């Protein structure tokens, strides 16, 4: 027997229902905010992610499904969605148009890491990317949209926010941080030592408890912001306060990808164990430029579908459609033509074997049908069909051609 690869799984039955419910809920809300659907390839040039996500990130260093294809090209399966959407934005020359663009996407992502609850090697995300709007009002609107999605799904959350600064305030802070880290490098973990030279900001996100204790005495970027970044961050907190969206400021929140600047945020849950982040994102005003596009401000987010699967409050299953059954073999073929006609307007489940009344009623219940419609010997003779509304228990016999 061939089983799924480690860290990959099938979505069937209840899980598939949950997945569809999550996606449809998120899509409906995103559309209200003016987002349109975009589909990007699962397979991309490896260079796309090295230039956007960053060579210093764990994703590029350790986790990408990267290989050389038969044409000799260095390719990989997408580890995240934002870079591909930004690449499509540039490829379609949308960066040259004056109008703002908003896209939503959903689908599988791939990272080679140790599988655990809520973290698979093939996982799914729903995300949104907004291009062309530099105002912090858009950051606030994105956060509001995520809040509405989680509220609609019945998921409780805590919001954490931070500011990562910009090209004005980040370089001097980074220089001071490197100096601080160099003095304590012998006590830091191996990953932190590597990041001192590649991307020192990522040291702040280290999960090692010893490192976190040592970093508690470091300067915080949020205390060293330029006037513009500080004003934007203060404005964001005011907007969140006015909207009644509770948040905490996490000065060590830096996100795992190199392209973020200014606003960074995560939605977290305490109900899924150690992997508490259920959504995250922020502003990435220089990503389009990094990928050879026209400088374009942008902000976006992604929700981890597997992370929230068990947290979703599913609506009660509503009965839907018609169950068609025959009481004898001669009545089966007339049902086939009827099924084709009724499927133009509703869901139809048809039983191909002649069965007794009780068996058909059980089949209709299992199919979660709203109506059961049966043809027996008398109905076949009279050109009629017996129908019952399972919820109201009303029943009647009508001419077959009028049903």
N, C-alpha and C positions, 0 to 999 in steps of 0.2 A: 504494500500500500504506500502510495506517495502522499506525504503530508506537507503542509505549508512550510516554507523556510522559517528558520528561527527568527522571531521578531516580526513575523508577518502573519496575518490571520484573515479569515473570511468574515464578511459581514452578512449575517443571515437572520431571518426570523425577527425576534424582538430587537436585536441590535440594529438591523437594517431599518426597522420602523423608527427607531430613535434617531438614526442618522438622517433619514429623510425629513423627519420633523424638525431637527435642528437646522438643517440647510434651508428648508422652505421658510422657516421662521426668520432666519437671518436675511435671506434674500428679500423677503417682503419688506422688512424694515429698511434694508439698504436702498431699495428702490424708492422709498419715500424720501430718502435723503438725496436723491438724484444720481445714484450710482447705476452704471450699466455693466452688463456681464462681459468679461474677457476670459479667453481660454488661451493659455500659453503652453508650449510643448513641455512634456516631462523631461525630455533629453535636451540638454543645452551644452554649449562649449564650456569647458571647465574654467576658461579665462573669465567668463562672466562672473562667476562667484568668487574667484580670487581677487578680482578688481573691486567688487562691491562688498561682499561679506568681509573680506580681508584675509590676507595670508596668516595673520596672527591668531585668527579665531580657531576655536576647537573644531568648528564645522569643517573648515578647509583643511586643517592639519590632521584631523583624526577620523572624521565621520562621513566624508563624501563617498558615494558609490561612483568611483571614477575609473575609467578604462579607455583604451585606445580602440576605436571602431575599425571595421574592415577597410575603411578609406584612409586610415592612419591619423584620424583626428582625435584629439584629446577631449573627451566628452564626459559628462556625468549626469546622473539623475538628480533632478532639482532637490536641494535640501531645504529650500524655503521659497516663498512665492514672490516677494517684493522685487528681487533682482530681475526675474523674468518679465514681470509687468513693466518695469522701468525700461528694459531692453526693447520690449514691444512698443512702448511709448516713443522711443527714439527711432526704431526701425520703420515705423509708420509715419515718421516725420511729424508727429503730433506736438513735439517740442517746438516746432516752427509756427504753430498756429496760436493765435491770440486768445482763444477760448480755453477755459479751465476744463480739465478732464477728470472724471471720477469713475473708477472701475471696482467691481467686486469679482471675486473668483473663489472657487472651492475645488478641492481635489487632493490627490495623494502627494506626499513629499517623502523623501528617503534620506535616512541618516544611519550609518553603521555605528551603532553604540550598543551598550549592554541593555537588552530589553528588560523592562520592569513595568509595574502597573502604571497605566497612563502614558507609557513611553515605548513605542514600537519602532522597528526599523522602517516599516512603511506605515506612515500615519497620515492623517487628513487634517486639512486646515480650511477655515473660511476666513477670507481677508478682504480688506478694502484699501485702496490707494487713491489719494487725492493729489492731483498735480496742478500747480499754477497758483496756489493760494498761500501767501506768506503770513497771513494774519493768525494770531494766536486764537482768534475766534474759531478757526477751523480745527485747531487742536481740541478745543472745548467741545465742539460739535461732534467730532469723532468719538470722544470719550462718552458723550451723552448717548450716541447711537449704540455703543457697546453696552452701556447700562440698560438701555431699552431692550436689547436682545436678550440679555441675561434675565431681566425682569419677566419678559414674555415666556422664557423657558423655565421660570420658577427657580432660578439658581441664585443663591446668596453669594456675595463677594465682598472683598475689601480692595480698595483702589490705592495703589502706591504710585507716587509721582516724584520726579526729579528733573533738574535741568542739567544738560551736558554742555552748556555753553556753545560758543561759536568760534570762528577762526580768530576772533579778537581776544577772547578771554581764555580759551582752552590752552594755547601754546605756553603762556607763562605758568599756568597752573600745572601743566604736565611737567614742565622743567622742575618746578619745586617738588612735585611728587616723586620724580625720579631721584632727586637728591635725598629725599626722606627714605625712599625704599632702598637705596644703595647702602645707607647706614645700617639697615636692619636685614639686609639680604640673607645673611647667614642663618637667620631664624625663620625665614619664609620657606614655603614649600617649593618643590621643583617647578611647578607650573608658574608660580608667581615670579620666580627668578628668570624664567624664560620670557615672561611678559614685560619685565622691566625694560628690556631692549627692543621688544617688538611693539607692544601696545600697553603701556603702564596703566592706563585707565582701567583695563580689564582686571587688574589686581584687586580693585575695590570690590569686585563681584565674587571673589574667591570664597568658596564654602568651607574652607578649612578653618576650624575654630581658633587655632593658634594664630593664624594669619589675621583673622578678624579682630582678635584682641590687640594684636600689634598695630593694626590700622586704625584703631579707635582714636589714636593721638595724631593722626594725619590731618592736614588741612582739608576742608571740604570744598569741592568745586562750587557748590551753591553759595558759599560765602565769598567767592572770588569772581563772580559774574560781572560782565561789563554792564553798562547802564541799560542797553537794549534788551539783553537777555534777562536781567533782573526785573525790568518792567514787564516783560512778557510773562515771566513766571508768576509775578505777583498778580497780574491780571487774570491768569488762569485760576489761581487759588480763589480769587474773588468771585469769578464766574461759577466755579464749583460750589462755593459756599451759597451763593444766591440760588443755585439750582437744587440745593439740598442733597448733593452727592458727596457722601463722606469720603475722606481721603486721609492718607498719612504721607508725609514727606520722608522718603528713604534716600539719604544722601549717598548711599553706596549702590543705588540702582543705576546701572550703566547699560543694560541690555547686552546681548551676546554678539551683536553684529557691529562692524566698524562704521557703518554708514550713518548712524544716528547722530543728531546734534540737537541742541535746545531741548524741547520737551521729550521726556521718556516716561513711560508709564507701564504698569503691570496690574492686571486684575488677578487676585489670588483667592484661593479657597482653602480652608482648613479641613475639608472633608475628603481630600484625596491623598493624604499622606505627605511624604516629603516633597513630591513634585507638585507644589502648591500653585504654580502659575497656570492660569487657565486662558489668559489672553495677554497680549503685550504688543507694544508698538511705540511710535513716537514720530518725531520730525526728522527728515533726512534731506535737507535742502541742497546738498552737494552731490547726491548720488547720480542724478542724470548727467551732470557735468563730468563725473568720474568715468562714465560710460560713453564719453565723447558726444553727448547731447548738449543742447543749449541750456545754460544754467536755469534751473526751474525749481522753485520751492515745492516741497512735497511732504505729506504726512500720511501715515497709514497704520494698520494693525493686522494681527492675525489671531484667530481663536483656535486652540487645539481641540479638535472634535473628540478624540479619544479621552482627553482630560475631563470633559464635561459629560460624557455619555451616561454615566451612572448618576449624575446629579440632576438630570433633566426630570421635571415633573410632566409626565406624559398625560395628555388629555384622554378621557375615556374613549374607548373605541366605539365609534358610531356604526350601527348596522348600515350596510350599503348594498344596493344592487339586488339582483334576482338570482335565485337558485332554480334551475330547471331540471325536472326529473320525469322519467317515464315509468309507468307501472307495468308495462309489458313491452316486449321487443318491438312490436309494430309501431309504437309511439316514439321511438328514438329518433328516426330520421326527420319527422315533422319538427322536432325540437331544434335540430341543427339549423334549419332555415330561420326559425324564430330567434334563435340565439344571435345569428348574424345581423338580423334587423334590430334587435334590442341593444346590441353592443354599439350602435351608433349614438345611443343616448345615455347608457349606464353600464355599470359593471355586471357581467353575467357569468355565473358558474353553472356548468352543465355536467350532469352525471350520464356517462355513456352506457351504463348497465341498468337494465330494468330491476327495480327494487320495490319492496313493500313500503307502505306509508310511513311507518316508524323510522325505517332506515333513511328515507329521504328527509324527514324532519331533523334527524341527527346531522345529516350532511349539510342541510341549510344552516343549522346552528353553528357547525364547525366553520362554515364559509363566512359567518357573520353577515349573512344576507338579510336584507330588510323584508323581502318578499320570497315566498316559496310558491312555485307554479308547477302543477303536475298534470300530466295527461295519462288517464287510465283507459280502460276499455270503453266506458260510456262516453267519455270526452272525445275519444278518437272517432267513435261512431257519429257523434253529434257535431263534430267540428268545433269543439269548445275546449277550454282549459280552466282548471280550478286554481284559484289564487288565494293566498292567505297573507295578510300583513302580520308578521311575527310579533311586532311591538304592540299593536292595538288588538290583535287576534281577530280582526274582521276578516271574513272570507266570503268569496263569491265565485260564480262560474260565468265566464263571458265567452263570446265568439272568438275563436282563435285569431281571425283576421283583424279584429279590433283591439287586441291586446298589445 
